Amino acid sequence: MVHVGNDGVLDGSGASALDLQGRGNESGIQITAINSAGALFTTYSNSDGVYELDLPPGLYNVSVDRHLYLGSTRLRVVVPTNGSVSIPSVTLLAGDVTGDGAINIFDLAFIAGQYGFDVPPANPDADLNGDGTVNIFDIALAAGNYTETAPVSWP
């Protein structure tokens, strides 16, 4: 990566890579960093959950989010001048198909309504693990996270 001026790097590789519960492909996780002045910086993870974000030095709140998953926020991340910072990995919990920030009966009912069908014709939002079929594994993912709400704890 080419760095601009004194910029630092938010490095999401190795032990800092992100994880989507129940999936082997971690692509498409949106990583958003907001500094104390309110400037917004965004990137997306690759299939391994790896990301890199070139940022001016400073203090940031970093959020991660992806459709069908509960998002998470890490507060007060310090990005150094001409250096990099890695923050711990976080696993985003599967099952928020309604996008309301909670995994509840509405999510389970949506998945159950598509149960037994391949995608398509089933709605792809019900296929949480992305295996092309809405089955017990999708229901189990959501049911295992029943009553969980965003933001997910980020160690």
C-alpha positions in Angstrom: 0.0 0.0 0.0 1.2 3.5 -0.8 0.9 5.8 2.2 0.0 9.4 1.9 2.1 11.9 4.0 2.2 10.9 7.6 -0.8 8.5 7.4 -1.0 5.4 9.5 -2.7 2.1 8.7 -5.5 0.3 10.4 -4.3 -3.2 9.7 -6.9 -6.0 9.7 -4.7 -8.9 8.7 -3.6 -12.1 10.6 -5.2 -12.2 14.1 -7.1 -9.0 13.3 -9.0 -10.5 10.3 -12.8 -10.3 10.7 -15.1 -13.4 10.8 -18.7 -14.0 9.7 -20.2 -16.7 11.9 -21.2 -19.7 9.9 -19.4 -18.7 6.6 -16.1 -19.5 5.0 -16.2 -16.4 2.8 -15.7 -13.3 4.9 -15.9 -10.8 2.1 -18.1 -7.7 2.1 -17.8 -6.6 5.7 -17.9 -2.9 5.8 -15.2 -1.3 8.0 -15.9 2.3 8.9 -13.6 4.6 10.9 -14.7 7.9 12.2 -12.2 10.3 13.8 -12.8 13.0 16.5 -13.4 15.6 13.8 -16.2 13.5 12.3 -14.3 12.5 9.1 -15.5 9.1 7.8 -13.3 6.5 6.2 -14.6 3.2 4.7 -13.2 0.0 3.2 -14.4 -3.6 2.8 -13.0 -7.0 3.8 -11.7 -9.5 1.3 -12.8 -13.2 1.3 -10.4 -13.9 4.2 -11.8 -11.1 6.4 -8.6 -9.1 5.8 -8.8 -5.3 5.4 -6.4 -2.3 5.4 -7.4 1.3 5.8 -5.0 4.2 5.3 -5.9 6.9 7.9 -4.6 10.2 9.1 -3.1 9.8 12.6 -5.6 10.2 15.4 -8.3 8.7 17.5 -11.1 6.7 15.8 -14.2 4.7 16.5 -14.2 1.7 14.2 -17.4 -0.1 13.2 -17.9 -3.3 11.3 -21.1 -4.4 9.7 -22.6 -6.7 7.0 -26.1 -7.4 5.9 -27.7 -10.3 7.8 -25.2 -9.9 10.7 -25.1 -7.9 14.0 -22.5 -5.2 13.7 -19.9 -4.2 16.3 -18.0 -1.0 17.2 -14.5 -0.7 18.8 -14.1 2.7 20.5 -11.0 4.9 20.9 -8.6 3.2 18.4 -5.4 5.2 18.1 -3.8 5.3 14.7 -0.1 6.4 14.9 1.8 8.6 12.5 3.7 6.6 9.9 2.8 3.3 11.6 0.1 0.7 11.8 -2.3 -0.5 14.4 -4.0 -3.9 14.6 -7.1 -4.4 16.7 -8.4 -7.8 17.8 -10.6 -9.8 15.5 -14.4 -9.9 16.0 -17.0 -12.4 14.9 -20.2 -11.0 13.6 -23.2 -13.0 14.7 -25.5 -14.4 11.9 -29.3 -14.1 11.8 -30.4 -10.5 11.7 -32.3 -11.0 8.4 -34.8 -8.1 9.2 -32.0 -5.6 9.8 -33.4 -4.3 13.0 -30.2 -4.9 15.1 -31.7 -7.8 17.0 -32.0 -11.6 16.4 -35.6 -12.4 17.3 -38.7 -14.4 16.4 -39.2 -12.3 13.2 -35.8 -13.4 11.9 -36.4 -17.1 12.8 -39.9 -16.9 11.2 -38.4 -15.5 8.0 -35.8 -18.3 7.7 -38.4 -21.0 8.6 -40.7 -19.7 5.9 -37.9 -20.4 3.3 -36.9 -23.8 4.9 -36.2 -26.6 2.5 -35.8 -24.5 -0.6 -32.7 -23.9 -2.7 -31.6 -20.3 -3.5 -33.3 -19.3 -5.8 -36.3 -19.6 -5.6 -35.8 -19.1 -1.8 -34.8 -15.6 -0.7 -31.0 -15.5 -0.3 -31.3 -13.6 3.0 -32.6 -16.9 4.6 -29.4 -18.8 3.6 -27.2 -17.5 6.4 -24.3 -19.9 5.8 -24.4 -19.3 2.0 -24.5 -23.0 1.0 -27.3 -22.4 -1.5 -30.0 -24.1 0.5 -32.2 -22.9 3.4 -31.8 -25.7 5.9 -31.4 -26.6 9.6 -28.0 -25.0 9.6 -29.4 -21.6 8.9 -32.1 -22.0 11.5 -29.5 -23.2 14.0 -27.2 -20.2 13.4 -30.1 -17.7 14.0 -31.5 -19.7 16.9 -28.1 -19.9 18.6 -28.0 -16.1 18.6 -31.6 -15.6 19.7 -32.0 -12.4 21.8 -28.6 -11.1 20.8 -28.5 -7.4 19.8 -26.1 -5.1 18.1 -23.5 -4.0 18.8 -21.7 -7.3 19.3 -19.0 -7.2 22.0 -15.5 -6.5 20.5 -12.8 -7.6 22.8 
